[in-house]
Amino acid sequence: MRVLVTGAAGFIGYHVCEALLARGDQVVGIDNLNDYYDVRLKQARLARLRAHPDFLAAIGDLGDRAFVEEQFRKHRPQRVVNLAAQAGVRYAAENPHVYVQTNIVGFLHIIEGCRHYGVEHLVYASSSSVYGANTAMPFSEHQSTEHPLTLYAATKKANEMMAHSYANLYGLPCTGLRFFTVYGPWGRPDMALFLFTRAILAGEPVKLFNGGRHRRSFTYIDDIVAGVVRTLDAVPAGAATWSGSQPDPATSAAPYRIFNIGSTDCVDLSRYIELIERCLGRQARREMLPLQPGDIPDSHADCADLAVERGYEPRVTVEQGVPLFVEWYRGYYRC
């Protein structure tokens, strides 16, 4: 297939592009190479993709309506994976306009392109952060998500609602994936594993919010990619049993689906740090800090629907995945 992937120079986008190219798809990768984190890391990912003859990079911003429309017109993708977003939950409090421009306006341009150019299936990144004030664990797609705690989470919730409206009005098949704490080689420098590894090697304290009392469904990148590709290949249809009198948030009478995607193991942050310490052969100095506004203390994924309906099966434990990241980190940064 010809697949358009946005955020192609980002962490998840890069790995998804690699997987699609490896199986023989043609990939058009959009990225704006913004400076939210080290652009050199994004350029390094992009350089590896450009080595594939079936990869074409398109550098531009999703907020630029004419640019996005041009990519659909020129390349006529059969399917689209939208992974571009302004990331970072805390950063949204400082730069709210950037989040709306990229995560909502940019998403509108993508979904309009899908509508007007006959795209067979749009798969887009949502986030576990949409669960917000929910405390019932594990988080299920069938729960209400009406209480996001951050603007970032609100933009992701908005994407889900926009996708449903297009699925309903225009019959555009849309699948949203709520990602849970993704880590691995070529990861984002603002994520916990990257930050902790860098701090320990530099002899600096590891900053632990909420006194380190967090639990997460830490998910290795290869498991995420496998789920994204399986989802892309399975075009959703409307649920014949869906009822407006008892509406299920995860499904619809329209060709629309929401899935959690993550590890089904919920790991204490302290265990995560112990594994990094073991890999580095060094002890972390811990700086205990209060819970940050908008942070969710615990996040545990229920991925039963994705397993049953799309064959999703996460395989990599943190005991296996953390050493793979540390090996990559030390090789890439030569430390």
C-alpha positions as CSV (number, residue, x, y, z in Angstrom):
1,M,0.0,0.0,0.0
2,R,0.9,3.7,-0.1
3,V,0.7,4.9,3.4
4,L,1.0,8.5,4.6
5,V,2.5,8.7,8.1
6,T,2.6,12.0,10.0
7,G,5.3,12.6,12.6
8,A,7.6,10.3,10.7
9,A,10.7,11.7,12.3
10,G,9.2,11.3,15.8
11,F,9.8,8.3,18.1
12,I,6.8,6.2,17.3
13,G,6.4,7.5,13.7
14,Y,10.0,6.5,12.8
15,H,9.5,2.9,14.0
16,V,6.1,2.6,12.3
17,C,7.7,3.8,9.0
18,E,10.5,1.2,9.4
19,A,8.0,-1.6,9.9
20,L,5.8,-0.6,6.9
21,L,8.8,-0.3,4.6
22,A,10.2,-3.6,5.8
23,R,7.0,-5.4,4.6
24,G,7.0,-3.6,1.2
25,D,4.7,-0.7,1.6
26,Q,5.4,2.7,0.1
27,V,5.6,5.4,2.8
28,V,5.2,9.2,2.6
29,G,6.5,10.6,5.8
30,I,5.4,14.1,7.0
31,D,7.3,16.0,9.7
32,N,7.9,19.6,10.6
33,L,11.2,18.9,12.5
34,N,10.2,21.3,15.3
35,D,12.6,22.0,18.1
36,Y,10.5,20.8,21.1
37,Y,13.5,18.4,21.6
38,D,16.8,17.9,19.9
39,V,16.3,18.3,16.2
40,R,19.5,16.3,15.5
41,L,17.8,13.2,16.9
42,K,14.8,13.7,14.6
43,Q,17.2,14.2,11.6
44,A,19.1,11.0,12.5
45,R,15.8,9.0,12.4
46,L,14.8,10.6,9.1
47,A,18.2,9.9,7.6
48,R,17.7,6.2,8.3
49,L,14.3,6.3,6.7
50,R,15.6,8.1,3.6
51,A,17.9,5.2,3.0
52,H,14.8,3.2,1.9
53,P,13.9,3.5,-1.8
54,D,10.2,3.4,-1.0
55,F,10.3,6.3,1.5
56,L,9.6,9.9,0.6
57,A,10.0,12.7,3.2
58,A,7.7,15.7,3.1
59,I,8.9,18.5,5.4
60,G,6.1,20.8,6.5
61,D,3.6,21.6,9.2
62,L,0.2,20.0,9.6
63,G,-1.1,23.5,10.5
64,D,-0.4,24.6,6.9
65,R,-3.6,23.6,5.1
66,A,-2.2,24.1,1.6
67,F,0.8,21.9,2.4
68,V,-1.3,19.0,3.7
69,E,-3.7,19.2,0.8
70,E,-0.8,19.1,-1.6
71,Q,0.5,15.9,0.0
72,F,-2.8,14.1,-0.4
73,R,-3.2,15.4,-4.0
74,K,0.3,14.4,-5.1
75,H,0.6,11.0,-3.3
76,R,-3.0,9.7,-3.1
77,P,-2.3,7.5,0.0
78,Q,-4.6,4.5,0.5
79,R,-4.2,4.7,4.3
80,V,-3.0,7.2,6.8
81,V,-1.4,6.9,10.2
82,N,-1.5,10.2,12.1
83,L,1.2,10.2,14.8
84,A,2.2,13.9,14.6
85,A,1.3,15.9,17.7
86,Q,2.7,18.5,20.0
87,A,3.8,16.2,22.7
88,G,4.5,16.7,26.4
89,V,1.7,17.0,29.0
90,R,3.4,19.7,31.1
91,Y,4.5,21.8,28.2
92,A,0.9,22.4,27.2
93,A,0.4,24.7,30.3
94,E,3.2,27.0,28.9
95,N,2.3,26.9,25.2
96,P,-1.5,26.2,24.8
97,H,-1.8,27.7,21.3
98,V,0.8,25.4,19.9
99,Y,-1.2,22.4,21.0
100,V,-4.4,23.6,19.5
101,Q,-2.7,24.5,16.2
102,T,-1.0,21.1,15.8
103,N,-3.2,18.7,17.6
104,I,-6.6,20.1,16.6
105,V,-6.2,22.3,13.5
106,G,-3.5,20.0,12.1
107,F,-5.7,17.0,12.7
108,L,-8.6,18.7,10.9
109,H,-6.4,19.2,7.8
110,I,-5.4,15.5,7.9
111,I,-9.0,14.2,8.3
112,E,-10.2,16.6,5.5
113,G,-7.5,15.1,3.3
114,C,-8.7,11.6,4.1
115,R,-12.3,12.6,3.3
116,H,-11.6,14.3,0.0
117,Y,-9.0,11.9,-1.4
118,G,-10.8,8.6,-0.6
119,V,-8.5,7.2,2.1
120,E,-9.6,3.7,3.1
121,H,-8.6,4.0,6.8
122,L,-7.3,6.6,9.2
123,V,-5.4,5.4,12.2
124,Y,-4.5,8.2,14.6
125,A,-2.7,8.5,17.9
126,S,-4.8,9.3,21.0
127,S,-3.4,9.0,24.5
128,S,-4.0,7.2,27.9
129,S,-4.1,10.8,29.3
130,V,-7.7,11.1,28.1
131,Y,-8.7,9.0,31.1
132,G,-8.0,12.0,33.3
133,A,-9.8,11.9,36.6
134,N,-10.8,8.3,36.2
135,T,-9.5,6.0,38.9
136,A,-11.0,2.6,38.1
137,M,-8.2,0.4,37.0
138,P,-7.3,-1.0,34.5
139,F,-8.5,1.8,32.2
140,S,-11.0,0.5,29.7
141,E,-12.1,2.0,26.4
142,H,-15.7,1.4,27.5
143,Q,-15.3,3.9,30.4
144,S,-16.3,7.6,30.0
145,T,-13.5,10.0,29.4
146,E,-15.2,13.3,30.0
147,H,-12.8,14.6,32.6
148,P,-9.3,15.3,31.0
149,L,-6.9,17.0,33.4
150,T,-4.7,18.7,30.9
151,L,-5.0,20.6,27.6
152,Y,-2.9,17.9,25.9
153,A,-5.5,15.3,27.0
154,A,-8.3,17.5,25.9
155,T,-6.8,17.9,22.4
156,K,-6.6,14.1,22.1
157,K,-10.2,13.7,23.3
158,A,-11.1,16.3,20.7
159,N,-9.4,14.2,18.0
160,E,-11.5,11.2,19.0
161,M,-14.7,13.2,18.7
162,M,-13.7,14.8,15.4
163,A,-12.9,11.3,14.0
164,H,-16.3,10.0,15.0
165,S,-18.1,12.9,13.3
166,Y,-16.3,12.2,10.0
167,A,-17.0,8.5,10.3
168,N,-20.6,9.3,10.8
169,L,-21.0,12.0,8.2
170,Y,-18.8,10.7,5.4
171,G,-18.3,7.0,6.2
172,L,-14.6,7.5,6.7
173,P,-13.2,4.5,8.7
174,C,-11.3,5.8,11.7
175,T,-9.4,4.0,14.5
176,G,-8.0,5.8,17.5
177,L,-5.2,4.2,19.6
178,R,-4.7,5.3,23.2
179,F,-1.0,4.9,23.8
180,F,0.3,3.9,27.2
181,T,3.9,5.1,28.2
182,V,6.0,4.0,25.2
183,Y,9.7,3.5,25.6
184,G,12.6,2.0,23.6
185,P,15.5,2.9,21.3
186,W,15.3,6.2,19.5
187,G,12.9,7.4,22.2
188,R,12.0,10.9,23.1
189,P,14.4,12.8,25.4
190,D,11.6,14.2,27.5
191,M,10.3,10.7,28.5
192,A,11.1,9.1,31.8
193,L,13.5,6.4,30.7
194,F,15.6,8.9,28.7
195,L,15.6,11.4,31.5
196,F,16.5,8.9,34.2
197,T,19.3,7.3,32.1
198,R,20.8,10.7,31.3
199,A,20.7,11.9,34.9
200,I,22.2,8.7,36.4
201,L,25.1,8.8,33.9
202,A,25.7,12.5,34.7
203,G,25.6,12.0,38.4
204,E,22.6,14.2,38.7
205,P,19.5,13.5,40.8
206,V,16.5,11.7,39.3
207,K,13.4,13.8,39.8
208,L,10.5,11.7,41.0
209,F,7.2,13.4,41.1
210,N,4.5,12.3,43.5
211,G,7.4,11.0,45.6
212,G,8.0,8.3,43.0
213,R,4.7,6.6,43.8
214,H,3.7,6.1,40.1
215,R,2.6,3.0,38.4
216,R,2.6,2.7,34.6
217,S,1.9,0.3,31.7
218,F,5.4,0.8,30.3
219,T,5.2,-0.5,26.7
220,Y,8.2,-1.4,24.5
221,I,8.2,0.3,21.1
222,D,8.2,-3.0,19.1
223,D,4.9,-4.0,20.8
224,I,3.3,-0.7,19.9
225,V,4.4,-0.9,16.3
226,A,3.0,-4.4,15.9
227,G,-0.3,-3.2,17.2
228,V,-0.4,-0.1,15.0
229,V,0.3,-2.1,11.9
230,R,-2.3,-4.8,12.8
231,T,-4.8,-2.0,13.4
232,L,-4.0,-0.3,10.1
233,D,-4.7,-3.5,8.2
234,A,-8.1,-4.0,9.8
235,V,-10.6,-1.4,8.5
236,P,-13.4,-1.0,11.1
237,A,-17.1,-1.3,10.3
238,G,-20.0,0.0,12.3
239,A,-21.2,-2.1,15.2
240,A,-24.6,-3.6,14.4
241,T,-25.5,-3.9,18.0
242,W,-24.5,-0.3,19.0
243,S,-27.4,1.4,20.8
244,G,-27.9,5.2,21.3
245,S,-29.9,4.4,24.5
246,Q,-26.8,2.7,26.0
247,P,-23.9,4.3,24.0
248,D,-20.6,2.5,24.2
249,P,-17.8,5.1,24.0
250,A,-15.4,2.6,22.3
251,T,-17.6,1.7,19.3
252,S,-20.3,3.2,17.1
253,A,-22.8,2.5,14.4
254,A,-20.4,4.4,12.2
255,P,-17.1,2.8,11.1
256,Y,-15.2,4.0,14.2
257,R,-13.2,2.3,16.9
258,I,-11.2,3.2,19.9
259,F,-8.5,0.9,21.4
260,N,-6.1,1.0,24.2
261,I,-2.6,-0.1,23.2
262,G,0.0,-0.8,25.8
263,S,1.5,-3.4,28.1
264,T,-1.0,-5.2,30.3
265,D,1.6,-5.2,33.1
266,C,1.5,-2.3,35.5
267,V,5.0,-1.6,36.9
268,D,6.0,0.5,39.9
269,L,8.3,3.4,38.9
270,S,10.8,2.2,41.5
271,R,11.2,-1.1,39.7
272,Y,11.8,0.8,36.4
273,I,14.6,2.8,38.0
274,E,16.1,-0.3,39.6
275,L,16.4,-1.9,36.1
276,I,18.2,1.2,34.8
277,E,20.6,1.2,37.7
278,R,21.4,-2.5,37.1
279,C,22.1,-1.8,33.4
280,L,24.3,1.2,34.1
281,G,26.0,-0.3,37.2
282,R,25.3,3.0,39.1
283,Q,22.9,4.1,41.8
284,A,20.5,6.9,41.2
285,R,20.2,9.8,43.5
286,R,16.5,10.4,44.1
287,E,14.9,13.8,44.4
288,M,11.3,13.5,45.7
289,L,8.9,16.1,44.4
290,P,5.1,16.6,44.7
291,L,2.6,15.4,42.2
292,Q,2.5,17.8,39.2
293,P,-0.8,19.4,38.1
294,G,-2.5,17.2,35.6
295,D,-0.4,14.1,36.3
296,I,-2.2,10.8,36.7
297,P,-0.7,8.8,39.6
298,D,-1.4,5.4,38.0
299,S,-2.1,4.3,34.5
300,H,-2.9,0.7,33.7
301,A,-4.1,-0.5,30.3
302,D,-6.9,-3.0,29.6
303,C,-6.1,-4.1,26.1
304,A,-8.5,-7.1,25.9
305,D,-10.4,-5.6,22.9
306,L,-7.3,-5.0,20.8
307,A,-6.1,-8.5,21.6
308,V,-9.4,-10.2,20.6
309,E,-10.2,-8.0,17.6
310,R,-6.8,-7.3,16.2
311,G,-4.6,-10.1,17.6
312,Y,-2.5,-7.7,19.7
313,E,-0.1,-9.4,22.0
314,P,2.6,-7.4,23.8
315,R,5.7,-9.6,24.3
316,V,8.5,-7.4,25.7
317,T,8.8,-7.1,29.5
318,V,10.5,-4.2,31.2
319,E,13.2,-6.6,32.2
320,Q,13.9,-7.2,28.5
321,G,13.1,-3.7,27.1
322,V,15.0,-1.4,29.5
323,P,18.4,-3.1,28.7
324,L,17.7,-2.7,25.0
325,F,17.1,1.0,25.4
326,V,20.2,1.5,27.6
327,E,22.3,-0.3,25.0
328,W,21.0,2.0,22.3
329,Y,21.5,5.1,24.4
330,R,25.1,4.4,25.3
331,G,25.9,3.5,21.7
332,Y,24.2,6.5,20.2
333,Y,25.6,9.0,22.7
334,R,28.9,7.2,23.1
335,C,28.8,7.2,26.9
